[in-house]
Amino acid sequence: MTKINEKRLLNTFLKLVTIDSESLHEGAMQAYLVGELKKLGCTVWVDKAGKKIGSDAQGNIIATFKGPRAGKAFLLSSHMDTVKPGKGVKPRVQNNRVTSDGTTILGADDKSGLAIILEILHTLKETKPVHNTIQVVCTLNEENGMAGAKNLDYSKLKGCDGLILDNESVTELLVQGPEVSDFKVCIKGVAAHAGVCPEKGISAVEVAAKALSLMKIGRIDKQTVCNFGIIQGGGATNVVMPQLELKGEARSLCPKKLDKQIKHMKDCFAKAAKAFTKRVDGRIIKPEITIETPRRYGTLNVPKNAPAVKLALAAAKKNGVKLKLAASGGGCDANVMCQHGLLMPNLGLGVQKCHTTEEYLDLKEFAQAAAIVLDTVLAYDK
Ligand SMILES: [Zn+2]
């Protein structure tokens, strides 16, 4: 039976967390991984995304590990970057957990995924079971809006099924995630002396208040949410506020519902503009409102019957893990890859409290995740 080597898996992980790779500083990590992947027998190709997104690394890695079985390649993907503070990580192994020394993050997000990928290839190389070709994708700068995945050269991928290794608990397989739109508003009112002639002005903050009072904000429905998080405007208390900027966002697991919410939000600002249009000294004045709604990323939507989902569920059962399909309120590389037709659910690896200095890796779950990935890879025969 083909099994992973848990000791080697842990050692690989401990090595990876000591290579600093905060977002946009993935150069050393990329170089290390390219070396390891080549040693394991992969054909390694690095794209040119680094320059485009401002990283000190050349780009995303796409490595191909040839399998004896003909058919489509199975994809495994993790990101190379970490959040801050991620420099000089000193891992500690205690009570079946790995933690940092408390002054930095651990970086198990997402070096646990990279370690599992390397361990899978080690195992396949050593034991030579029958399997399809594996393609490994290591991305840059996932933590800042998935910039690496957005600039990946998808033409190099020879398959569409696979796993993203970048989730928390091993009991959760993410198959759904929202589409997200930013919502930036600039309201130009009309300045006037607040003490002498306020009626001659249009207060940008009052226009904003009117629009927001008409608007559905917060939880819209089971799948959709909306929030305004930043407001900036004004410079003096005795001036009717001439300009205000608002920044918000809307998210939905259903793109049609997101479109509907964005339209509703725009309508509320249009109504507010109308309500504050008036005649002053014989001429019409009105607020000028500009709205931008760039899409941050699209939905993650992997069907329940996608090969990677079915195989991961079966592999989890075999390894004694109760794996559940889940929806996330946030985004990850899987969202971006889904937009390119890749059906890659996101598996949890035993990482907890990520993005904090209390981040830890549960070694039992970590080993279970590695076993699930290995069994999924071995069972894939499209
Ligand atoms: Zn991550």
Boltz pocket constraint, residues with backbone or C-beta under 6 A from the ligand:
constraints:
  - pocket:
      binder: B
      contacts: [[A, 79], [A, 81], [A, 109], [A, 110], [A, 142], [A, 166]]
      max_distance: 6.0
